[in-house]
Amino acid sequence: MKAFIVKKYSKKEKLQLTQVADPNITENQVLVQIHSAGVNLLDSLIRNGNFKLFLPYKAPFINGHDMAGVITKVGAKVSKFKVGDEVYSRVGDHRIGTFAEQIAVNEGDLALKPKNITMDEAASIPLVGLTVWQALVEIANLKKGQKVFIQAGSGGVGTFAIQLAKHLGAFVATTTSSANTALVKSLGADLVIDYKTQDFAAILKDYDVVLHSNREAKILEDSLKILKPRGTVVSLTGPPTPEFAKEIGLAWPFRILMGLLSRSVRGKAKKLGVNFNFLFMRAEGSQLQQITQLIESGIIKPVIDRAFPFEQTNDAMTYVESGRAKGKVVIKIK
């Protein structure tokens, strides 16, 4: 089969399209013929080696985390899916490889594709959908009547987060450029801040939750300050915490390292009486199935900026890295 591989960790080296062996499946896996794959900034960070200390891959390896496709083979112990099922997934860590024609996926990482959307739309959902679900539902426990600040509302995570937060009954503030104001308002944003001309820290006060996705230290510090007491920042960009290291089973030296990396922000959060959490989302088919129900009921709609041909996967990654995408970017494989 054809696949795009990472030959070595590098920010400069492009993925290489090559012929590789078809995947084999275990008794708990299914083989999926991939129709579409979502493209995420995480794919670039994995290629660059940003996470190789705690999430190592032995090069060469196939990149890509999101996909939608059709099951062509099932393992002996698979009970929830059958050949011919249309499925989608954010495949598990250490089992990535969706920039390819086929992939073996653990049964527990899969969900049936929503019936009312296309393969391209389905491929755009899993990583951002699970990220938002785990941030707002699992960690923050966002409730009706609470206030949430979602940074970068027109991006892949932001467009999904606004819709889920509104479904949960929250008041939603977000940042975007003036060009994207209409988009985020159409998704349900109540208060839109133009990040180019306005300072969110001077406008927002007493928020319950912040979904943080910016890499600037000042943005993180300001995010803590706009919370009410016992409010929660869920950060997608870090710094990682000792709790995160323990959760994924890292040895004590990594826990110490991550404690040092996050000491400053955890100290500031404690002083303000608020909570800081780092989220590195995990594959979870059961949560994805709940997201399927929201999509099929029309509560959440996928937002796609562009779909690239499979051969232009590197161009798709470059476009995502530019930060200009409105919603998600996908590649069409079949």
N, C-alpha and C positions, 0 to 999 in steps of 0.2 A: 504494500500500500504506500501511498504518498503521505509524507508528513514533514512539518517544519521543525527542525531540531536546533537546540542550543549546542554548538560544538564546544564552547568554553565560556565561562563567565566573563562578560565584557559589556560595557556600556556602548562601545563603538561597533561591535560585530553584529551583523544582521543574522536573523534566523536563516537556516539553509534548508531549502526544499530538496528532499531526497527520498529514495525508495528504501523502505524498511520492512521487516517481516511483519506479517499480520499478527495481532496479539492473540495469546492463548488465554483462556478463562479458567478460574478455579471453580469449585463446586458452589461457592456463594456469589459468583459474579455472572453478569450477562455481557454479551458482545453487542455493541451498538454500532450501526452504520450511521455516521454523523452526517447530518444534513446542514447544520449551521453551528457556528461557534461564536460565543461572545468574546470580545476583546476587553481586557481590563488593565488598569495601570499595574496591578499585581503581576501581570505577565512580564512587563518590562522590568520590574524590580527583581523578579526571580532570575531573569536573564542577566541582569547587572550583577547579581550576587549579593544583593542587600540583605537577604535572609539566610545566607548559607551557613552561618554559625549555628542556628537552631533548626533550620529546615534545609539540610543539604541534599543536593541531587548530584549524582555521578554523571558527568558529561561523557558522551553526548546523550541528551534526553529530549523528548518531545515536549514542547511548551503548550500552554493553554489550560484553562480551568473550567470554562463554561461550555455546555453543548446541548443540542437537541437533536434527536434522531430516532431511528427505528431499531428495535431489538431483532437480531438475526440468530442468536443462539443463547441458551440459558444453561447455567450450571445445575448439577444434580440436586442441590439443596435449595435452589431458588423457588420460592413459593408465591411471591406477590406479583410476578410478571411473567409474560409468555412471549414467544416469538410473534412479531408483528405489532407489539405494543409501541405506541409513540411515547417517548419519554424525554425528560430533560434532567440536568444535573449540574451542580457545581461539584466536580469529582473530588475525591479526598486528597488531602496532602500526601505526598510521596507516591501518588497514583495519577498525577496530572498527565496531560497529553491529548488535549482536544483539538489541537491544530493538526488534525490527521483525518484520514478517511474512516478509521474505525478506532474503537477504544473498548477495553474491558473495564467494567464499572461494578463496584460492590453493590449488592442489592439495597443495602441500607442507605446509600447515597442518592438513590433514584426516586423520582416521582413521575406519575403519568402527566404528560403534557396537557396543559389546558386545551380543551376542545375548540375554544372560540378564537384562538390566535394562531399565527403562522409559525413555522419552524424558526424563522429569523427572530420573530418576537419572543418565542420561548427561550431561545439561546441567550437573549439579552437579560433574562431575569435572575437566574439562580444566585450568582455571587452577590449582586447588589441586594436582591430580595432577602437572602439569608443574613447578610450584614445588617440590614435595617431591622429585621425581625429580632435578631439577637441583641441589638443595641437598644431598641425602644421597648420591646416586649419582655425579653428575658432579663436584661440588666437594669434598665431604667424603670420598668413596670409603669409605663406611661398610662395615665388615667384620663378619663373624661374631665374637661374643665381645666386641666393643667396647661402650662405654656412650655413650648419647645422651640428652641432655636436650631434650625438646620442650616449649616453652612454650605455654600455652593449649591444652591437649590436647582440649578439647571443641569447639573451633571448627572451621571448615571445613578449614584447613590441618592443624590438630592431629589431627583424626580420621583423615585420610588418612595423615599422617606416622607415627603410631603403628603402623598396619597395615603400612606398607612397611618400617619399621625392624625390626619383629618378623620379617617375611619374610626380611630380610637377616641375621637371627640376632643382632641387637643386644639389649642390656639397655636397657629404656626407662624413663626417669623423666619425669614430666610434672606440670604444675600445672593445677589446676582448682578449682572450688568443691566443697564437700562434696556438694551436690545432684547433681553430675555424676560423682562418683567411680565409681559402678557402670558408667556408660557407658564411660569410658576404660579401666576394667579389662576390660570385655567386648571391647574392641578389642585388648587385649594389653599394656597398660601394666603394668610390673612394680612401679614405685614411684610412688605418687600423693601429691602435696604440695598441701595446701589453702592456696592463696595468701592467703586472708583471715586465717589464723591461724598460718601457718608461713613461715619464711624459707628459701628453697631454698639460699641461699649458706651457711647454717649446717648443711645436711644433706648436700649433694652435694660430692664431691671426686674428683679424678682422672678426669674425664670426657674422652672422646675428641672428642665433637661436641656443640655446642649449636645448635639451630635457634631463633633469636632472633626474636621478633615483637612485642616490647613497646617502646613509645616513650619510656619513662622512662630517663634517662641512667644512674641507679644500677643498674637491672636489667641494662643492657648491661655496665657495669663489673664487676658481680658475676658475669656470665656468663663473662667472660674469666678470672676468678679461680678458677672451679671446674674449669678444664681442666687436664689433664696437659700436660707439656712437648710442644710441637709439635701440641697439639690445635687444633681449628678451631671458630670461631664463624661461622655463616652467618646474616647478618642480613637480614631482609625489610623492615626499617623504616629502615635507614641508621645513620649517614650514608653517602652514596655516596662511592666512592673514585675516584682517578685511573684505576685499572685499568678500572673500570666505564665511565668516560667514554671511554677509548680503545677499549674493546670495542664500544661502540655508535657509534663514529665521530665523537664530538664534537670541536670545534676546541680548540686549546690553551688559550684563556681558560677554558673550562669544566673542563678538566683541572686547571688551577690552582685554580679555585674549589672543586672537589670535593676537591682535596688539602688545602685550608685547612679545609673542613668536617669532614674525617675525620682531621686531623692528630693530634688529642688521642687518639682511640681507637686509631689505628694505633701511636702512641707507647707507649701502655699495653700493647698486645698485644706489641710488640717487647720491652719490658722484662720481660714475663712469659714470653717465649719461646713464644708461641702465635700463631695465625693469625687475622686478621679478614678476612672477605669480605662484600661487599654483593651481594645477588642481586636483580635485577629480571628476572623470568623472561621467556623468549621463547617464541613459538609454535613448535611442533616436532611435526609429524605423525608422524614415525618413532618418537619417544619415546612419543607418545600411543598408538601401535599396540602398543607393549610393555606399556603400562598396560592396554590392552584385554585382553591375554592373561591378566594377573593377575586381572582382574575375572571373565573367563569361567571361570577355573579356581577361583573362589571364594576366592582369597587376600585380595582386597580387596573390601569391600562399601561402597557409597555410604551416607552418613549424611545424611538430609534432615530438617531441622527443619520447614519449612513451604513450601507451594506457593501462590503468590498468583495470582489472575487477571491477565491482561495489563493490564487497565485500572487495576490497583492497583500498578503498577510503582514509583511513588514511595513507597507504603507499604512495599513490600518493601525498598527502599533504606534507608528510615528504620529498619526493624527490624534490618537488617544493621549499620547505624551504631551501634545501641544496644549491640552487643557481647553480646547475650543469646542469640544463635542457637546451638543445639547442632547442629553439622554445618553443612550448607549450606541456602541459601534459593534457590528457583527461581520463575520466573514461567511460567505456562502460556499459550502464544500460540495454538496451534491445538488 
